[in-house]
Amino acid sequence: MTDHEHSDDHIDEHSHAPTADDYFEPAGWEDRYAGDGTVWSGEPNAQLVAEVSALTPGTALDVGCGEGGDVVWLARQGWRVTGADFSANGLARAAGHADQAGVADRTDWWQVDARTFDPAGRTWDLVTTHFLHPPDGSIVDVTRRLATAVAPGGHLLVVGHEPSAHHTQLTDSHRRAMWEAADLLDALPEDFEALVVEQRPRVAVRDGVSHDVRDSTLLARRRG
């Protein structure tokens, strides 16, 4: 499967990315989303489409939603979606895109840092995050937090970049933030069943150049 740069890919090599000092903090992303042009393609992420298309629409939470490409796609499929991100500017863009797509009435927005995420007892039928890479391996703790927001019978989908030589311009801190799907298994509570634990191949086209990449893909279901 071929696509252009992911709608909400949080590790890339573009010059408009935050610097190494603020890549993992809200300020860097507020600056990134402060301009007039869009940052991402607006298309849904490939593994979201692959894994969610067959599910019965219900409620969904997309953490690290960026400009809202995945939120809009989910809403168009009939889901009631909450888009969450730690950037207010990103959420404002996402809300505008949902309005332009005619799905504003099926979306809500929540400014929250995934590293301190607490659903406070709220649950969703689908909890998803794509290309969210908190520093120093803390994606395991983030996944554990996200699992608490999955309703009985619901699904958790976590997708990210695997450590790869393809990412030639990244700092050591960026590389340490990458992970493989199996790294997240310890984060799943006992009442979860892992359905997909894969390093899934994909072709990405960036700046007109095709790259073979693999998406770390974890899909799990909470037993009802």
N, C-alpha and C positions, 0 to 999 in steps of 0.2 A: 504494500500500500504506500502511495506517495502523497505527501502533503507539503504545504509550506510551513513556515515557522509556526509552532503551536500557538493557539490563541492565548494560552496562559502558561507558557513555558517559563519557569522561574530560574533557569540556568541557561544562559546563551552567551554568545561571543560578540554581540552587537555593541557598537561604540556608544549607544545611548543607555547602556546598562549603568546602574549605580557603581561607584568606585568600590574597591575592596573594603574600604573603611566603613561604608554604610550599606553594603549589599544586603545584609541580614536585618536591617533595622527599618522602621517605617519611614524615616526621613528620606532615605534614598529612593524609595518607591513613590513617595509624595512628589519629589522632584521629577521623577521619570514620567509620572502621569500628569504633570502640570502643563505640558505643552498642548498644542492644538492637534497634532497628528496622532493617529492611533499607533499603539505599540505592537499589538498582536493582530493576527489575521482576522479574528472574529469567527473562525470556523471551530467547530467542536473538536476536542482532542480525540484521536483515533481510537484509543482503548475505551474511552467512555462510550462511543458509538458501538463498538464491538460488544461490550459487556452489558450495556443497559437497554439496547434496542428491544430485547426479548422480554424485559421485565414489565410487569403491570404498573403503570404510572400511579404514584401516590405522592408522598411528601419527600423532598430532597433537600439536602444541605451540601453546598459546594464551598469548601474552605480553601482560601487562597484564590478567589474567583477572578482577580484581576479586572479586566475590562468586561467580563461577563459572557464570553463566547459560549462556555458550557452551560451557564445558567439559561441563556436564551434558547439554546438547543433543547434543553430539558423541558423548559416551559412549552415550547412548540410541540413536544411529544405528549403533553398533557400533565406533566408534573407540576405541583405547587412547590416553588423553589425558593430557598433562602440562600442568597449569595453572601459569603463572609470574606472579609479581607482586612488587613491591618492598615490599609491606605484609604483615607477618606476620598482622595482624588480618584483613585481607582474605582471605588464604589459609585462615585458620582458619574463616572463614564459608563459603568455597567448599567446603572439605572437609565441613563439616556439611551443606551443601545436597546434595552428591553422595551422602552417606550417606542422607539423607532420600529421595533419588530412587532409591535402590537401585543406584547405579552406582559405589560406592566402590571396588569391585574392578577397575574399568576406569580409575581415575584416579590420578595422582601429582601431587605439588606441589613447587614449586621457588621459593624466595625469591631473586629476582635483579632488579637494576636494568637495564632495557632499554638504558640508555645505556652500560653496560659489559658487556653480554651477550656471552658467549663459550661456544659449545656444546662446545668442547674435543673436537671430532671426532665428536660425536653428531649424528645426523640423524633427521628425521621425514618422513613422507610428506606431511604438511600442516603448514605453519607459518603462523599467523594472528595478527593483532592488530587490535583494533577500538577506535577513538577513543582511541588513545594519542597524546598530543601533548606530546612533550618540548620544552623551550624553544628559541627562536631558530633554528628550522629544522633542528634536529638529527635530525628524523625521517629525513632522507636517510641519515645515518650509521647510525641504528638499523635502517633497512631493509637496508642493506648487511650489517650484522651478522646479521640474521635470515636473509638469503639463504644464508649459510654453513651454516645448519642444515637446509636442504632436501635431502632425499635425491634421487638421480638419478631422474627421472620424476615427482618430487613437485611440489607446488604451494605458492606463497606468496601469501597474501591479506592485503592491508593496506588498511584502511578508516578514514577519518577525516572530520572536518568541513572543508568548504571555507570560506575566508574569506567571511563573509556579514554583511549588515546585520541579519539575524535575531538575531544574538547581541549584543543592545543593551547589556548590562550588563557586558561583559568588559573587562579592562584591555588596554593595548597589548601587554603581554607574552603574554597569552592569545591575542590575535589573531595575533601573530607565530608562534605555535605551530601555527596552522592551515595547511593546505596543499591543493594540488590533486594529482590522481593523476599527472599528467604530470611533476610535480616530482620524482617518485621514479624515473623511468626511468634516470637516470644511476647509480643505486645498484645496478642489476641487473648481475650478472656476465655475461660473454659467452655462457655456456652456458644462459642463461635466455631464454625467449620470452614476451613480454608478450601475454597473451590478452585482458585487459580493462583499458582505461585510460579511465575514465569519471567524469564528474560526474553521479551517478545520482540522479534526483529521488525524493523520498519525502515522505510527510506524517507529521509527528511531532505527538503530542498531549501537551502539557505543561501541567500545572495546569489541565486542561480546555479549553485553547485549542489549535486546530490551526494548524500552521505548515508552509508549504512549505519544505523544506530539500533540499540535495543532498549526497549522500555521495561523497567522493572515494574511488574504488574502483579498486585495482590488483590484478589477478590475473595471476600469471606462473607458468610451468611450467619446471622445470629439465629440460633434455634428458637422456634416459637413455643 
